[in-house]
């Protein structure tokens, strides 16, 4: 192994060491007593949240040392710098929990709802408003199926997931656990998938969670963990969040396991974050969700996602949840272009570990250097690409057409 390869591995090791100490969601979680007090006060008093002290000095020191080792003009070093920047932003975010500075750091790390998506003239807020409008058009329609019926308990979902992960991953299968502290209904890591005990799930929810959590988050975690040299690819950190969540939502889409209700939930997150930025407090956002879904428990959990780590009185939310819609648009656009350009080699590379989509040229370079290996695990829709490539081909073809004339004909017909 040559000196440059050894240097890159050392950079990866240092970044992985820092990332292992910067656990964002774990350090902004709320105690279950906060929820109990909120409902004991009949949802009329703002929650009071205390965050245990967190020391980020060692992680920040490691990142400072990493920067000193970086060279100018190298794509690989720029990749390492991007990771270091996001990790530092996340560490500073945790240092400033419960203050306006937390929101400022969160906005830098994840962005804000109204920020334009990279090199595009649209924002996550624009997408959220679009889906919210589409949902209003179908609110009173019978769409078929029974996806609105929450039939499965958390335990029943856990049993279904155990069967899937055991079959797919064997001895590497993550543990399935019930976790009271979750703000979401489910959360996946390499070692375990956690499910909120009170949550109930529809048939669509089950398919969504398996394709989202198991066949994206667990797959990329395991593939990154199995990389022999660059262990940073096994770490979920803020620098990878948009691509990983976008890929996971696309997985729901390409497997026909997503529906308008799911898009409504994603859109509501963005709209609720914007409400909080504009000054809405926890109670106002809770009431917004209660009006939307009519479930007190879920309305609380949804509002908690917005305010964890931030200002409960309003004006400083946690902005991570804008990444789902932005990530979906980015991933979908990239996959269509990869199809048009005949760069199918990039598709499997997306699953080699945790990465941002803009890192793919660097991943290709690292693979050619012998520093990363191909993905051991792939989701079923990527193992058999026939439907994926057919869909991407047609989608890319439509994207290049001018259909204004046809659109006007149909609009005239519908308005007749």
C-alpha positions as CSV (number, residue, x, y, z in Angstrom):
1,X,0.0,0.0,0.0
2,X,1.5,3.3,-1.0
3,X,1.8,6.4,1.3
4,X,-1.2,8.2,-0.3
5,X,-3.5,5.3,0.3
6,X,-2.3,5.1,3.9
7,X,-2.9,8.8,4.4
8,X,-6.5,8.5,3.1
9,X,-7.2,5.6,5.4
10,X,-5.8,7.6,8.3
11,X,-8.1,10.5,7.4
12,X,-11.0,8.1,7.3
13,X,-10.2,6.6,10.6
14,X,-10.0,10.1,12.2
15,X,-13.3,11.2,10.7
16,X,-14.9,8.0,11.9
17,X,-13.6,8.5,15.4
18,X,-15.0,12.0,15.5
19,X,-18.3,10.9,13.9
20,X,-18.7,8.2,16.5
21,X,-18.8,10.9,19.2
22,X,-21.3,13.2,17.5
23,X,-24.7,11.5,17.9
24,X,-27.2,14.1,17.1
25,X,-30.6,12.4,17.6
26,X,-29.4,10.6,20.7
27,X,-28.4,13.9,22.3
28,X,-31.5,15.9,21.5
29,X,-34.1,13.3,22.6
30,X,-36.7,14.1,25.2
31,X,-37.4,12.2,28.4
32,X,-40.8,10.4,28.4
33,X,-41.8,12.5,31.5
34,X,-41.9,15.6,29.2
35,X,-44.8,14.0,27.3
36,X,-46.5,12.9,30.5
37,X,-46.3,16.5,31.9
38,X,-47.6,18.0,28.7
39,X,-50.8,16.0,28.7
40,X,-51.1,16.3,32.5
41,X,-51.3,20.0,31.8
42,X,-54.0,19.4,29.2
43,X,-51.6,20.5,26.4
44,X,-51.9,24.1,27.6
45,X,-48.3,24.6,28.9
46,X,-45.1,24.5,26.9
47,X,-42.9,21.5,27.6
48,X,-39.9,22.0,29.8
49,X,-36.9,20.1,28.5
50,X,-33.4,19.6,30.1
51,X,-30.5,18.3,28.0
52,X,-27.6,16.5,29.8
53,X,-24.2,18.2,29.3
54,X,-22.3,17.0,26.3
55,X,-18.6,17.4,25.7
56,X,-17.6,17.9,22.0
57,X,-14.1,19.1,22.7
58,X,-12.4,15.8,21.7
59,X,-14.4,15.5,18.5
60,X,-13.6,19.1,17.6
61,X,-9.9,18.6,18.3
62,X,-9.9,15.5,16.0
63,X,-11.5,17.5,13.2
64,X,-9.0,20.3,13.6
65,X,-6.2,17.8,13.2
66,X,-7.8,16.3,10.1
67,X,-7.9,19.7,8.4
68,X,-4.1,20.1,9.0
69,X,-3.6,16.8,7.0
70,X,-5.6,17.8,4.0
71,X,-4.0,18.7,0.7
72,X,-5.3,21.3,-1.8
73,X,-6.5,20.3,-5.3
74,X,-7.5,16.7,-4.4
75,X,-11.1,15.6,-4.9
76,X,-10.6,13.0,-2.1
77,X,-9.3,15.7,0.3
78,X,-12.3,17.9,-0.7
79,X,-14.6,15.0,0.2
80,X,-12.9,14.6,3.6
81,X,-13.2,18.4,4.1
82,X,-17.0,18.3,3.4
83,X,-17.3,15.5,6.0
84,X,-15.3,17.4,8.6
85,X,-17.3,20.6,8.0
86,X,-20.6,18.8,8.5
87,X,-19.3,16.9,11.6
88,X,-18.1,20.2,13.1
89,X,-21.5,21.8,12.4
90,X,-23.3,18.9,14.1
91,X,-20.9,19.1,17.1
92,X,-21.5,22.8,17.5
93,X,-25.3,22.3,17.1
94,X,-25.2,19.9,20.1
95,X,-23.1,22.3,22.2
96,X,-25.8,25.0,21.7
97,X,-29.0,22.9,22.4
98,X,-31.9,24.9,23.7
99,X,-30.6,28.2,22.2
100,X,-31.0,30.2,19.0
101,X,-27.5,29.2,18.0
102,X,-28.7,25.6,17.8
103,X,-31.2,26.6,15.0
104,X,-28.5,28.6,13.2
105,X,-26.1,25.6,13.2
106,X,-29.0,23.3,12.2
107,X,-29.8,25.6,9.3
108,X,-26.2,25.4,8.1
109,X,-26.0,21.6,8.5
110,X,-29.4,20.7,7.0
111,X,-30.7,23.9,5.4
112,X,-34.0,25.7,5.8
113,X,-37.4,24.9,4.2
114,X,-37.1,27.9,1.8
115,X,-33.5,27.3,0.7
116,X,-33.3,26.6,-3.0
117,X,-32.2,23.0,-3.7
118,X,-28.7,22.7,-5.2
119,X,-28.6,24.3,-8.7
120,X,-32.4,24.3,-8.9
121,X,-35.2,26.9,-8.7
122,X,-37.3,25.1,-6.2
123,X,-37.2,24.5,-2.4
124,X,-38.4,21.9,0.0
125,X,-41.0,24.3,1.0
126,X,-42.3,24.6,-2.6
127,X,-42.5,20.8,-2.8
128,X,-44.3,20.6,0.6
129,X,-46.9,23.2,-0.5
130,X,-47.4,21.3,-3.8
131,X,-48.1,17.9,-2.1
132,X,-50.3,19.6,0.5
133,X,-52.4,21.0,-2.3
134,X,-52.6,17.6,-4.0
135,X,-53.7,16.0,-0.7
136,X,-56.5,18.6,-0.4
137,X,-57.7,17.6,-3.9
138,X,-58.1,13.9,-2.8
139,X,-59.0,14.3,0.9
140,X,-62.6,13.1,0.4
141,X,-62.0,10.6,-2.3
142,X,-62.0,6.8,-1.9
143,X,-58.6,5.8,-3.2
144,X,-59.0,2.1,-2.6
145,X,-57.1,-0.2,-0.3
146,X,-57.0,-0.1,3.4
147,X,-53.8,1.8,4.0
148,X,-55.6,4.2,6.3
149,X,-56.4,1.4,8.7
150,X,-53.7,1.1,11.3
151,X,-53.9,-2.6,11.9
152,X,-50.5,-3.8,13.1
153,X,-49.0,-3.1,16.5
154,X,-45.3,-2.2,17.0
155,X,-44.7,-5.8,18.2
156,X,-46.3,-7.3,15.1
157,X,-44.2,-5.0,12.9
158,X,-41.1,-6.1,14.8
159,X,-41.9,-9.8,14.1
160,X,-42.3,-9.1,10.4
161,X,-39.0,-7.2,10.3
162,X,-37.2,-9.9,12.1
163,X,-38.1,-12.4,9.3
164,X,-36.9,-10.0,6.6
165,X,-33.5,-9.0,8.2
166,X,-32.7,-12.6,9.2
167,X,-33.3,-13.7,5.6
168,X,-31.4,-10.8,4.0
169,X,-28.4,-10.4,6.4
170,X,-28.0,-13.7,8.3
171,X,-25.6,-13.3,11.2
172,X,-25.3,-9.5,10.5
173,X,-29.0,-8.9,10.9
174,X,-29.8,-6.0,13.3
175,X,-31.7,-6.5,16.5
176,X,-35.3,-5.3,16.4
177,X,-36.2,-3.4,19.6
178,X,-39.1,-1.3,21.0
179,X,-37.9,2.1,22.2
180,X,-40.1,4.5,24.1
181,X,-37.8,7.5,23.4
182,X,-38.2,7.7,19.7
183,X,-39.7,10.8,18.1
184,X,-40.3,8.9,14.8
185,X,-42.2,5.6,14.5
186,X,-39.0,3.7,13.6
187,X,-35.3,4.4,13.4
188,X,-32.6,2.1,11.9
189,X,-28.9,1.7,12.7
190,X,-26.5,-1.1,11.8
191,X,-26.9,-2.9,15.1
192,X,-30.6,-2.4,15.7
193,X,-33.9,-1.1,14.3
194,X,-35.9,0.7,17.0
195,X,-39.7,1.0,16.9
196,X,-41.9,3.2,19.0
197,X,-44.1,0.9,21.2
198,X,-47.3,3.0,21.0
199,X,-47.2,3.3,17.2
200,X,-49.6,1.3,15.0
201,X,-49.1,0.6,11.4
202,X,-51.1,0.1,8.2
203,X,-50.3,-2.3,5.4
204,X,-48.6,0.6,3.5
205,X,-46.6,1.6,6.6
206,X,-45.1,-1.9,6.9
207,X,-44.0,-1.9,3.2
208,X,-42.6,1.6,3.5
209,X,-40.6,0.9,6.7
210,X,-39.1,-2.3,5.3
211,X,-38.1,-0.7,2.0
212,X,-37.0,2.5,3.8
213,X,-35.3,1.3,6.9
214,X,-34.1,-2.2,6.0
215,X,-33.3,-2.0,2.3
216,X,-31.7,1.4,2.4
217,X,-30.5,2.5,5.9
218,X,-29.5,-1.0,7.0
219,X,-28.0,-2.0,3.6
220,X,-25.8,1.1,3.4
221,X,-24.8,0.8,7.1
222,X,-23.7,-2.8,6.7
223,X,-22.0,-2.2,3.4
224,X,-20.1,0.8,4.9
225,X,-19.2,-1.3,8.0
226,X,-17.9,-4.1,5.8
227,X,-15.5,-1.7,3.9
228,X,-12.0,-3.0,4.8
229,X,-10.3,0.4,4.7
230,X,-12.6,3.5,4.8
231,X,-14.7,3.0,7.9
232,X,-16.2,6.5,7.7
233,X,-18.5,5.0,5.0
234,X,-20.2,3.0,7.8
235,X,-21.1,6.2,9.8
236,X,-24.4,8.0,9.4
237,X,-23.7,11.7,9.8
238,X,-25.2,15.0,8.7
239,X,-23.1,15.0,5.5
240,X,-25.0,12.0,4.2
241,X,-28.5,12.6,5.5
242,X,-30.1,14.2,2.4
243,X,-28.9,11.5,0.1
244,X,-29.7,8.6,2.5
245,X,-33.2,9.8,3.3
246,X,-33.8,10.7,-0.4
247,X,-32.7,7.3,-1.5
248,X,-34.9,5.7,1.2
249,X,-38.0,7.7,0.0
250,X,-37.2,6.8,-3.6
251,X,-37.1,3.1,-2.5
252,X,-40.6,3.5,-1.2
253,X,-41.6,5.1,-4.5
254,X,-40.0,2.5,-6.8
255,X,-41.5,-0.4,-4.9
256,X,-45.1,1.0,-5.0
257,X,-45.1,1.3,-1.2
258,X,-45.7,5.0,-0.9
259,X,-49.0,6.9,-1.0
260,X,-50.4,10.4,-0.7
261,X,-50.7,10.0,3.0
262,X,-47.0,9.4,3.3
263,X,-46.2,12.4,1.2
264,X,-48.6,14.5,3.4
265,X,-46.6,13.4,6.5
266,X,-43.3,14.5,4.8
267,X,-44.8,17.7,3.6
268,X,-46.3,18.5,7.1
269,X,-42.8,18.2,8.6
270,X,-41.5,20.9,6.3
271,X,-44.6,23.2,6.8
272,X,-44.3,22.7,10.6
273,X,-40.6,23.6,10.6
274,X,-41.4,26.8,8.6
275,X,-44.2,27.6,11.1
276,X,-41.6,27.3,14.0
277,X,-39.1,29.5,12.1
278,X,-41.8,32.1,11.7
279,X,-42.4,32.1,15.5
280,X,-44.9,29.3,16.2
281,X,-44.3,27.6,19.6
282,X,-44.6,24.0,20.5
283,X,-48.3,24.2,21.4
284,X,-49.2,25.9,18.1
285,X,-47.4,23.3,16.1
286,X,-49.0,20.5,18.2
287,X,-52.4,22.0,17.4
288,X,-51.6,22.2,13.7
289,X,-50.7,18.5,13.7
290,X,-53.8,17.6,15.8
291,X,-56.0,19.3,13.2
292,X,-54.2,17.4,10.4
293,X,-54.3,13.9,11.9
294,X,-56.7,14.0,14.8
295,X,-54.4,11.9,17.1
296,X,-53.1,13.5,20.2
297,X,-50.2,11.1,20.7
298,X,-48.9,11.3,17.2
299,X,-49.5,15.1,17.1
300,X,-47.2,15.4,20.1
301,X,-44.5,13.2,18.6
302,X,-44.6,15.1,15.3
303,X,-44.3,18.4,17.1
304,X,-41.4,17.0,19.1
305,X,-39.5,16.2,15.9
306,X,-39.6,19.9,15.1
307,X,-38.6,21.3,18.5
308,X,-36.1,18.8,19.8
309,X,-32.8,20.6,20.6
310,X,-34.3,24.0,19.6
311,X,-36.4,26.8,21.1
312,X,-39.7,25.5,22.4
313,X,-41.1,29.0,22.5
314,X,-40.6,29.3,18.7
315,X,-38.2,30.9,16.3
316,X,-35.5,28.2,16.4
317,X,-36.5,24.6,15.3
318,X,-34.5,21.5,14.4
319,X,-34.5,21.6,10.5
320,X,-33.4,18.1,9.7
321,X,-36.8,17.0,8.4
322,X,-36.6,19.1,5.3
323,X,-34.1,16.6,3.9
324,X,-36.7,13.9,2.9
325,X,-38.3,15.9,0.1
326,X,-35.1,17.6,-1.0
327,X,-33.3,14.3,-0.9
328,X,-36.0,12.6,-3.0
329,X,-35.8,15.3,-5.7
330,X,-32.0,15.1,-5.8
331,X,-31.8,11.3,-5.9
332,X,-34.6,11.0,-8.5
333,X,-32.9,13.6,-10.7
334,X,-29.5,12.0,-10.4
335,X,-30.9,8.5,-11.2
336,X,-32.6,9.7,-14.4
337,X,-29.5,11.5,-15.6
338,X,-27.4,8.4,-14.8
339,X,-29.7,6.5,-17.1
340,X,-29.5,9.1,-19.9
341,X,-25.7,9.1,-19.7
342,X,-25.4,5.4,-19.5
343,X,-23.7,5.6,-16.1
344,X,-25.3,2.5,-14.6
345,X,-22.0,1.8,-12.8
346,X,-23.0,4.6,-10.4
347,X,-26.1,2.9,-9.2
348,X,-24.6,0.1,-7.2
349,X,-21.9,2.5,-6.0
350,X,-24.6,4.4,-4.2
351,X,-25.0,1.5,-1.8
352,X,-21.3,1.0,-0.9
353,X,-21.8,2.9,2.3
354,X,-23.1,6.2,3.7
355,X,-22.3,9.0,1.3
356,X,-23.7,12.2,-0.3
357,X,-24.6,11.8,-4.0
358,X,-22.0,14.4,-5.0
359,X,-19.4,12.1,-3.5
360,X,-19.9,9.4,-6.2
361,X,-17.0,10.5,-8.5
362,X,-14.7,10.3,-5.4
363,X,-16.1,6.9,-4.6
364,X,-15.3,5.8,-8.1
365,X,-11.8,7.1,-7.7
366,X,-11.4,5.4,-4.3
367,X,-12.6,2.1,-5.8
368,X,-10.1,2.3,-8.6
369,X,-7.4,2.9,-6.0
370,X,-8.5,-0.3,-4.2
371,X,-9.7,1.5,-1.1
372,X,-13.4,0.6,-1.3
373,X,-15.2,-2.5,-2.4
374,X,-18.5,-3.0,-4.1
375,X,-21.7,-3.4,-2.2
376,X,-22.3,-6.8,-0.7
377,X,-26.0,-6.1,0.0
378,X,-28.4,-4.4,-2.4
379,X,-32.2,-3.9,-2.2
380,X,-34.3,-6.2,-4.4
381,X,-35.1,-3.4,-6.8
382,X,-31.4,-2.7,-7.3
383,X,-30.4,-6.4,-7.6
384,X,-32.9,-6.8,-10.4
385,X,-32.8,-3.5,-12.3
386,X,-35.2,-4.3,-15.0
387,X,-38.1,-2.3,-13.7
388,X,-35.9,0.5,-12.3
389,X,-34.2,1.1,-15.6
390,X,-37.5,1.0,-17.5
391,X,-39.0,3.5,-15.2
392,X,-36.0,5.8,-15.4
393,X,-35.9,5.6,-19.2
394,X,-39.5,6.7,-19.5
395,X,-39.2,9.3,-16.8
396,X,-36.1,10.8,-18.5
397,X,-37.8,10.8,-21.9
398,X,-40.8,12.7,-20.5
399,X,-38.6,15.2,-18.8
400,X,-37.2,16.3,-22.2
401,X,-40.6,16.8,-23.9
402,X,-42.6,19.9,-24.4
403,X,-46.1,18.8,-23.6
404,X,-47.7,22.2,-23.2
405,X,-50.1,21.7,-26.2
406,X,-51.3,18.3,-24.8
407,X,-51.6,19.8,-21.4
408,X,-53.9,22.6,-22.7
409,X,-56.0,20.1,-24.6
410,X,-56.6,18.1,-21.4
411,X,-57.2,21.2,-19.3
412,X,-59.9,22.3,-21.8
413,X,-61.5,18.8,-21.7
414,X,-61.5,18.8,-17.8
415,X,-62.9,22.2,-17.5
416,X,-65.7,21.7,-20.2
